[in-house]
Amino acid sequence: MDVPFALMMQAAGSFIASFLAIWVWSRTREEAWIFIILGTLVSFGVLLIEILSGLGILPRTIPAAGRIPLWLALLQVLPSLLFAFGFAFYLFRNRRY
């Protein structure tokens, strides 16, 4: 039922990043930025799920056997994949021959 201080600080930083990401989203139409923004927003969503589970509002997602559900594992990997796609689109668009 206890949420560590470091997790709350991470949530505050992630909230600010998500707010600014939504602001940037309204001003850009580049594929690279869209993927970076989506990665930031998904990362914030995963963090909120983790905090709500720690507070007991959402049920524990990790069973006693220690296995992580597939949807949770995919959700935690998704921000990194979106960041990778964003960087790949940036490199592809700004390539030099």
N, C-alpha and C positions, 0 to 999 in steps of 0.2 A: 504494500500500500504506500510505500515511501518512494518518491521520485527524487533521484539525486540532483543536487544543485547543478552539476555539470550538464546533466540532461536538460534542465530548464534553461540554462544559458545557451545551449545548442539550439533549443527551440526558439529562443528570442532572436538569435542570429539568423536562423533559417526563416523565421517570419519576415524579418527585414529583407532578406534576399528574395523571398517569394513576392513581397509587395513590390519591390523594384523590378523583378522579372515581369510581373503583370504590366507595369508601367512601360517597360521597354517593348513588350509584346504589342502594345497599341501603336508603337511608333516604327516598327520594322516589319518587313515582309521577306526577309532573307531566310533561307532554309536553315542555315547554320545557327542563327540566333534562335529560331523557333525550337530547334532540338535542345539547345542549351537551356532555354526557358522551361521547356517541358521537363527536362531532367531536374531542374531546381524545384519545380512544383511537385513532382512525384516524390522527390526526396523529403520535402516538407510533409507530404501526406503520410509517408512511411514513419516519419518521426512522430507525428500525431497519433498514429495507431499504437506505436510503442509506448508513448506516454499514457494514453488512455488505458492500455492494458496494465501498465504499472500502477495506475490509480485504482484499478478494479472496476472501471466503468465498462470496459470491453472484457469479454472472457479471455483467459490466457490462451494465446495462440500456439504455444509450444507445449505439447503433452508431456506427461511425466517420463515417457520413454526417451525423450530427448530428440525426437525427430521433428523437423520443421515441416509444416505443410507446404506443398508445392506452390500454392498461390502466394504464400508469404515469401518464399525464397525467390520466386520470379519478381515479385514486387520490390524486393531489396536490391536485385541486380539491375532492374530497369533503369534507374537513374544513370548508372555508369554506361549502359548501352546507349542511352539518349545523348549523353555527353560525347561518347565516341562518334556517334553519327554526326553530331554537330561539328566536331573538329574535322571529321572526314569531309563533310560538305564544304567547310571553309577551305581546306587544303585543295579540294578538287576545283573550286571556283577560282582560287587565286594561284593556280599552278603556273609555273614559268617553264617554257620549253628551252 
